[in-house]
C-alpha cells in the first residue's frame, strides 16, 4: 500500500502509514469500531475511530493508546481493528483512539489527495488537532486510565514526539516504522544513499529559501511549502530528548525508508539517561510495513508491544537502545 507521488521516494509518499494494513484487512473484525466526526476547536471536523480489546480486570490497568497515523490521505475504515491483531488486551483492557487528518473521509483510497487536504496537511495543524483530540478523550474519562500511551506510525512518530510534552498523563511512547530522525534529516540521508533522490533534495532546499506569497498553495514534491517549512523548523532530536517515559521503537531491518545507521545515530545523539528508557525491536528482513516477503510481522510486533506493557519483552530482535554490543 505504497503509492509514490513525489520524486524523493516513498518515505514521503501518499502512504497509509498504518503500513501493511492491507494484508490484515480481511481478518474478521470482532471488535466494534466506533466511527464519528470530531469537532475541532476552530469548528473544522475530522473523522475519529475508537475500539477496545480485552476485558476489564480487577488488577491489571487499562491501556489507552492514542494512535497517530502517518502520511497520505487514505481513510482507515477498512484497516481497523485488524492492523492491531496481536495486541489483544492481555496487559489490561486496551482502548484505541485514532484521529485522522482533516480532509480524509473514512473510505478514501488515498490515490489522489484533495487540495483542501494538502493545504491543511502540516505540522502545526497536526499538533493542534491531536492535542485537542487527546485532551477531549481524557477529560471525558470517568477516571484517569493508569496507562496513557502515544503510538506514532511513520510520519505519525514525528507528531508523537511533539505531542509527548503536552500530555502530562503520558506513561509510554511507541514509535513504529520511523528513522528516529526528523523528516528532512531522513530525506537528506536517503538522498546521499540513493542517487535518484539527490535532485529532489536540491530542489527542496532551493525552494525553501524562497518563501512564496501563499505558503499553503505553493507545492514542493506534492506537499505545500508550509508543510516542508514547518518540518524544517522542528528539532526532532530535541523533542525525543524531552520524552521522560519508556519508549518502544520498532522498524524493519530492510526498510528502504530508514537509513542504515539510524540506530547508531540515535545512540550517539540521545543522552545515556534517555537511551536507557528505550526498547528497540529491529525486524530482520522486514520492510516499511513489517512484511518479510509474503509474511506479515505485524502480529509479532503487536504481541511484543503487549509483552513490553507487561514488562516482559522476550524477542531476540528486541534490546535496550543503551546496549551497543552484539547489535
Protein Blocks (a to p, Z undefined) as FASTA:
>chain_A
ZZcfbfnbjklmccdfkghklmmmmpccfbccdddddddfkopacddddddedjddfkbc
cddddddddedjddfklmpcklmgoiaolnopcdddddddehiafklgolaccfklmmmn
cfklmmmmmmmmmmmmmmmpmbacfbdcdddehjlmmmmmmmmmmmmkbmbdcdehiehi
afklmmmmmmmmmmklmmmmmmmmmmmmmccfblmlpcgehiafklmmmmmmpcfklmmm
mpcbdcdddddfklckbcfklmmmmmmmpcfklmmmpccdddehiafkopghjbcfklmm
mmmmmmmmnopafbfkbccfklmghZZ
